[in-house]
Amino acid sequence: MSSTTILEFQSVTKYYKGKTEPAVDHVSFSINRGDFFGLLGPNGAGKTTSISIISSLLKPCSGSCLIYNLDSRTHLNKIKHFIGVVPQDIALYDSLSANENLIYFGSLYGLSLKKLKSTIDELLTELGLIHVKNKKISTFSGGMKRRINLIAGLLHAPKLLILDEPMVGIDVQSKNVIRKFLQKLNIEGTTIIYTSHIMEDVQKLCNQLGIIDKGKLITTASPNELLDSHKDCNNLEDVFLKLTGEKLRD
Ligand SMILES: Nc1ncnc2c1ncn2[C@@H]1O[C@H](COP(=O)(O)OP(=O)(O)OP(=O)(O)O)[C@@H](O)[C@H]1O
């Protein structure tokens, strides 16, 4: 692992119980400090499985995932302080207010209540939600829930933020706020791993991409490198279709 590499996915393979095909098949890639790394692939490609291995929620059957040189299988307690995970499904309590949800999630990291309260107010302000701080999550729109879900993964100021489809089901305004916020966070030093099916967002945000399909890594490259090496393609979506094919995955 070089001094700038913070994550090394080394020949990782994962079979789910009862399945004969691997969800992730000997996948290797590395992520450098400061990257905005887009992990792309069609439905069922293995993105969430890979992210779950990085987050230590799943163990690989073979291979390893090193984060800051620590093995994700054996150093979960240390690693969880460096990483923030924002899952694809909204993981909030509907009957609690935004503030109560965030106090709950922040307390899981052992932050002092004083520090936690000031961080919550800061992030709610940055993401345009301070005026609904004490409103119940059940009254929130999809875009507001997505932004609270994002804040919940950021309360302990992780060095590596892992986002699984953070822009799903939200309007253009919410998307714009989240995109600008993530760009700022990345410029200020947070390394980000990002999965999405929205190629326009990926092109705007990511400096490095890993494309997987049917559990196998097809390529890692920057968006510009991909566009340069596929001159017949007009945009990233065309390159993605060329590399993964037009066949439906369902
Ligand atoms: N808990 C599970 N048990 C069994 N098989 C699973 C499980 N989770 C995922 N799979 C299978 O593993 C493969 C990879 O799934 P995964 O969710 O990682 O893909 P993905 O790229 O995140 O897809 P999507 O874009 O649809 O979210 C798929 O074939 C999926 O059906």
The ligand as an SDF file (V2000), in Angstrom:
LIG
                    3D

 31 33  0  0  0  0  0  0  0  0999 V2000
  -28.3860  -11.0480    0.6850 N   0  0  0  0  0  0  0  0  0  0  0  0
  -28.2280  -11.6320   -0.4970 C   0  0  0  0  0  0  0  0  0  0  0  0
  -28.4240  -12.9520   -0.6490 N   0  0  0  0  0  0  0  0  0  0  0  0
  -28.2710  -13.5750   -1.8280 C   0  0  0  0  0  0  0  0  0  0  0  0
  -27.8830  -12.9360   -2.9650 N   0  0  0  0  0  0  0  0  0  0  0  0
  -27.6720  -11.6080   -2.8830 C   0  0  0  0  0  0  0  0  0  0  0  0
  -27.8370  -10.8850   -1.6570 C   0  0  0  0  0  0  0  0  0  0  0  0
  -27.5500   -9.5750   -1.8920 N   0  0  0  0  0  0  0  0  0  0  0  0
  -27.2210   -9.4930   -3.1960 C   0  0  0  0  0  0  0  0  0  0  0  0
  -27.2970  -10.7070   -3.7960 N   0  0  0  0  0  0  0  0  0  0  0  0
  -26.9840  -11.0100   -5.1950 C   0  0  0  0  0  0  0  0  0  0  0  0
  -25.6220  -10.6480   -5.4050 O   0  0  0  0  0  0  0  0  0  0  0  0
  -25.4720  -10.0300   -6.6830 C   0  0  0  0  0  0  0  0  0  0  0  0
  -24.8730   -8.6340   -6.5070 C   0  0  0  0  0  0  0  0  0  0  0  0
  -25.8400   -7.8320   -5.8350 O   0  0  0  0  0  0  0  0  0  0  0  0
  -25.5390   -6.3460   -5.3550 P   0  0  0  0  0  0  0  0  0  0  0  0
  -26.7020   -5.9070   -4.5420 O   0  0  0  0  0  0  0  0  0  0  0  0
  -24.1900   -6.2940   -4.7570 O   0  0  0  0  0  0  0  0  0  0  0  0
  -25.5240   -5.5670   -6.7560 O   0  0  0  0  0  0  0  0  0  0  0  0
  -25.6210   -4.0130   -7.0520 P   0  0  0  0  0  0  0  0  0  0  0  0
  -24.5890   -3.7370   -8.0940 O   0  0  0  0  0  0  0  0  0  0  0  0
  -25.5240   -3.2400   -5.8000 O   0  0  0  0  0  0  0  0  0  0  0  0
  -27.0660   -3.8800   -7.6890 O   0  0  0  0  0  0  0  0  0  0  0  0
  -28.1300   -2.6470   -7.6880 P   0  0  0  0  0  0  0  0  0  0  0  0
  -27.6030   -1.6410   -8.6580 O   0  0  0  0  0  0  0  0  0  0  0  0
  -29.3650   -3.3220   -8.1980 O   0  0  0  0  0  0  0  0  0  0  0  0
  -28.2560   -2.1330   -6.2950 O   0  0  0  0  0  0  0  0  0  0  0  0
  -26.8460  -10.0520   -7.3480 C   0  0  0  0  0  0  0  0  0  0  0  0
  -26.9180  -11.1990   -8.1640 O   0  0  0  0  0  0  0  0  0  0  0  0
  -27.8010  -10.1580   -6.1770 C   0  0  0  0  0  0  0  0  0  0  0  0
  -28.9790  -10.8210   -6.5540 O   0  0  0  0  0  0  0  0  0  0  0  0
  1  2  1  0
  2  3  1  0
  2  7  2  0
  3  4  2  0
  4  5  1  0
  5  6  2  0
  6  7  1  0
  6 10  1  0
  7  8  1  0
  8  9  2  0
  9 10  1  0
 10 11  1  0
 11 12  1  0
 11 30  1  0
 12 13  1  0
 13 14  1  0
 13 28  1  0
 14 15  1  0
 15 16  1  0
 16 17  2  0
 16 18  1  0
 16 19  1  0
 19 20  1  0
 20 21  2  0
 20 22  1  0
 20 23  1  0
 23 24  1  0
 24 25  2  0
 24 26  1  0
 24 27  1  0
 28 29  1  0
 28 30  1  0
 30 31  1  0
M  END
$$$$
